[in-house]
Amino acid sequence: MAHTSYRPLKASKAPEGVGLHQPGTYTSVTVDSPAISVMTDLRLVSAATIDEEATLSDATRTMISRGVRLLFVMGSRGELVGLITARDISGEAPMKLLQGRGAKFEDLRVADLMTPRAEIDVLDLSDVLHSEVGDIVVTLKAAGRQHALVAERDTARGMTRIRGLFSATQIGRQLGIAVQPFEFARTFAEIERALFD
């Protein structure tokens, strides 16, 4: 049954001195803050995904439109099959692949350059809940990675789901550090200086 008693809302003129709300996505943190405070929680933010057969250009457009540097690559049955990052797309790997195949850039697919699921390390949510920001920074640095995924196991159903992810860039922002996303060593040097000095 359609609702037919719609009515316009009352509008007024914007008052002098009106300001804008600032996004609260990146709250300030310290080395001792709970690790969960810097995790992107996929229960609250929808995951940025792409199909494994999409082109690299499609992946780049999706990253730009979502404002992310990592996409979850999904298979035909809705399962996670891999990850692709901006570094994968813009680094040397596509050029090497093109030279080896004698192909064109537009011929490359996400599946050609993604990190397959079997090679993805995940942190356990139960460990994250008992960790601090400093632990995550050290974990990312030890792994030599910009991102870390967090898995949650549902023992009753016998399933594991990706619950969230950590990003060195986001952690840097929350620490109040301007980080360069592709300057990996510099990013960690700046984060460590802010955390441990």
C-alpha positions as CSV (number, residue, x, y, z in Angstrom):
1,M,0.0,0.0,0.0
2,A,1.5,3.3,-1.0
3,H,1.9,6.1,1.5
4,T,0.1,9.1,-0.1
5,S,0.3,11.8,2.6
6,Y,3.8,13.1,1.8
7,R,4.6,16.7,2.6
8,P,7.5,19.1,2.0
9,L,9.8,19.9,4.9
10,K,10.1,23.4,6.1
11,A,13.3,25.1,4.8
12,S,15.0,28.2,6.1
13,K,17.9,30.3,4.9
14,A,21.4,29.3,5.9
15,P,22.5,31.5,8.9
16,E,25.5,33.8,8.7
17,G,28.7,32.0,10.0
18,V,27.4,28.5,9.3
19,G,30.2,26.0,9.2
20,L,30.7,22.4,8.0
21,H,31.0,19.3,10.0
22,Q,34.4,17.7,9.7
23,P,34.5,13.9,9.0
24,G,35.4,11.9,12.1
25,T,36.9,9.0,10.2
26,Y,40.4,9.4,11.6
27,T,40.4,9.9,15.3
28,S,43.8,10.7,17.0
29,V,45.5,7.8,18.5
30,T,48.7,7.1,20.4
31,V,51.0,4.1,20.6
32,D,49.0,2.8,23.6
33,S,45.6,3.1,21.9
34,P,43.7,-0.2,21.3
35,A,44.6,-1.7,18.0
36,I,40.9,-2.0,17.1
37,S,40.7,1.9,17.1
38,V,42.8,2.0,13.9
39,M,41.1,-1.0,12.1
40,T,38.7,-0.5,9.3
41,D,35.8,-2.6,10.5
42,L,33.9,-4.2,7.6
43,R,30.8,-4.4,9.7
44,L,30.7,-0.5,9.6
45,V,32.3,0.2,6.2
46,S,31.4,-1.8,3.1
47,A,34.4,-3.5,1.5
48,A,35.8,-2.2,-1.7
49,T,35.6,-5.2,-4.1
50,I,36.2,-6.1,-7.7
51,D,35.7,-9.1,-9.9
52,E,38.8,-11.1,-10.8
53,E,38.1,-10.7,-14.5
54,A,37.9,-6.9,-14.3
55,T,40.6,-4.9,-16.2
56,L,43.4,-3.1,-14.3
57,S,41.8,0.1,-15.5
58,D,38.5,-0.9,-13.9
59,A,40.5,-1.6,-10.7
60,T,42.1,1.8,-10.8
61,R,38.8,3.6,-11.3
62,T,37.3,1.6,-8.4
63,M,40.1,2.5,-6.1
64,I,39.8,6.2,-7.0
65,S,36.0,6.3,-6.6
66,R,36.2,4.5,-3.3
67,G,39.3,6.4,-2.0
68,V,41.2,3.2,-1.3
69,R,44.4,1.6,-2.3
70,L,43.4,-2.0,-1.8
71,L,40.5,-4.0,-3.3
72,F,39.2,-7.4,-2.3
73,V,39.0,-9.6,-5.4
74,M,35.9,-11.7,-5.5
75,G,35.2,-14.9,-7.4
76,S,32.1,-15.9,-9.2
77,R,30.5,-17.5,-6.0
78,G,31.1,-14.4,-3.9
79,E,34.2,-15.8,-2.2
80,L,37.5,-13.9,-1.6
81,V,40.0,-15.1,-4.2
82,G,42.7,-12.4,-3.7
83,L,43.7,-8.8,-3.1
84,I,45.0,-6.2,-5.5
85,T,46.7,-2.9,-4.4
86,A,47.5,0.3,-6.1
87,R,51.1,-0.7,-5.9
88,D,50.4,-3.9,-7.8
89,I,48.8,-1.9,-10.6
90,S,51.2,1.0,-10.9
91,G,54.5,-0.8,-10.1
92,E,56.8,-2.8,-12.4
93,A,54.8,-6.0,-12.3
94,P,52.3,-5.0,-15.1
95,M,55.2,-3.9,-17.4
96,K,57.1,-7.2,-16.8
97,L,54.0,-9.2,-17.5
98,L,53.3,-7.2,-20.7
99,Q,56.8,-7.8,-21.9
100,G,56.6,-11.5,-21.2
101,R,53.3,-11.9,-23.0
102,G,53.6,-9.3,-25.7
103,A,50.2,-8.0,-24.7
104,K,48.6,-4.6,-24.2
105,F,47.9,-3.0,-20.9
106,E,44.1,-3.2,-21.5
107,D,44.4,-7.0,-21.9
108,L,45.6,-7.4,-18.3
109,R,43.0,-8.6,-15.8
110,V,43.0,-8.2,-12.0
111,A,43.6,-12.0,-11.7
112,D,46.9,-11.5,-13.5
113,L,48.4,-9.3,-10.8
114,M,46.5,-10.0,-7.6
115,T,47.8,-11.7,-4.5
116,P,45.9,-15.0,-4.4
117,R,44.0,-16.0,-1.3
118,A,46.4,-18.8,-0.5
119,E,49.2,-16.2,-0.1
120,I,47.3,-13.8,2.1
121,D,48.2,-13.6,5.8
122,V,45.5,-12.7,8.2
123,L,45.5,-11.6,11.9
124,D,43.1,-13.2,14.2
125,L,40.5,-10.8,15.7
126,S,40.9,-12.2,19.2
127,D,44.6,-11.3,19.1
128,V,43.8,-7.8,17.7
129,L,41.3,-7.2,20.5
130,H,44.2,-7.6,23.0
131,S,46.7,-5.5,21.1
132,E,47.8,-1.8,20.8
133,V,48.5,0.4,17.9
134,G,52.3,-0.1,18.4
135,D,51.8,-3.9,18.0
136,I,50.1,-3.3,14.6
137,V,52.8,-1.0,13.3
138,V,55.5,-3.5,14.3
139,T,53.5,-6.3,12.7
140,L,53.1,-4.4,9.4
141,K,56.8,-3.5,9.4
142,A,57.9,-7.1,10.1
143,A,55.8,-8.4,7.2
144,G,57.0,-5.6,4.9
145,R,53.3,-4.7,4.1
146,Q,51.2,-1.7,3.8
147,H,48.0,-3.6,4.8
148,A,47.0,-6.4,7.1
149,L,43.7,-8.3,7.1
150,V,41.8,-9.3,10.2
151,A,39.9,-12.5,10.2
152,E,37.0,-13.5,12.6
153,R,36.3,-17.2,13.1
154,D,32.7,-18.4,13.6
155,T,33.3,-21.7,15.3
156,A,29.6,-22.5,15.5
157,R,29.2,-22.3,11.7
158,G,32.8,-23.4,10.9
159,M,33.4,-20.2,8.9
160,T,36.0,-17.5,8.7
161,R,35.2,-14.0,7.4
162,I,37.4,-11.0,6.9
163,R,36.3,-8.6,9.6
164,G,38.6,-5.7,8.9
165,L,41.9,-4.4,7.8
166,F,44.8,-2.2,8.9
167,S,46.4,0.3,6.6
168,A,49.7,2.0,7.4
169,T,48.5,5.1,5.6
170,Q,45.3,5.3,7.8
171,I,47.3,4.6,11.0
172,G,49.6,7.5,9.9
173,R,46.7,9.8,9.4
174,Q,45.2,8.9,12.8
175,L,48.6,9.6,14.4
176,G,48.6,13.0,12.7
177,I,51.4,12.2,10.2
178,A,51.3,13.1,6.6
179,V,52.2,9.8,4.9
180,Q,53.1,9.0,1.3
181,P,51.3,5.9,0.3
182,F,53.9,4.5,-2.1
183,E,57.0,5.5,0.0
184,F,56.8,2.4,2.2
185,A,60.1,2.8,4.1
186,R,59.5,6.5,4.7
187,T,55.9,5.8,5.9
188,F,57.1,3.4,8.5
189,A,60.0,5.7,9.6
190,E,57.6,8.5,10.1
191,I,55.1,6.3,12.0
192,E,57.9,4.8,14.2
193,R,59.2,8.3,15.0
194,A,55.8,9.5,16.1
195,L,55.1,6.3,18.1
196,F,58.4,5.6,19.8
197,D,60.3,8.9,20.1
